Amino acid sequence: MKILGIDPGIGRTGWGVIEVQSAKCKVQSFGCIETSMKLPLEKRLQEIHAEISRIINEESPNALAIEELFFQNNAKTAMVVGQARGVVLLAAAQHGLSVGEYTPLEVKVAVAGYGKAEKAQVGQMVKTLLKLQAIPKPDDTADALAIAITHAFAYKGKALSVKR
């Protein structure tokens, strides 16, 4: 099974594709979609949608895993990130992908074993679990791979519970 993990954002949307075989996760590709602050919001959203669609067409994932919106103090930022998330979900629906949504806490617990893990700890675990030479940069990319790994673990758990 191939999983496309997404860490949504308007300025940077991290993405990573992993392949899951038996109990092993193997990285296929990863990167970060960056949009210019000089562009109007609708053009930035269009770029994100187009790039996610291109990645889906090139990588042919079976599922998309995305981080749920984490609302801190800035409502304006949350709204824009929600819009970026929306165009990613639209691309997933247009390509017939199943979608898994995970909170930052769920991702940290799945990958690092601790819900208050720092970004550096999550990045290090992504590097270790995927047997990478270095922690993927920027952080959005490492986070996207962590989200894909979380989906792989969740999917495996569901498969095991169904077999019982």
Beta strands, then each sheet from edge to edge (+ up, - down):
strand 1: 2-7
strand 2: 12-21
strand 3: 24-34
strand 4: 63-67
strand 5: 98-102
sheet 1: 3+ 2- 1+ 4+ 5+
end
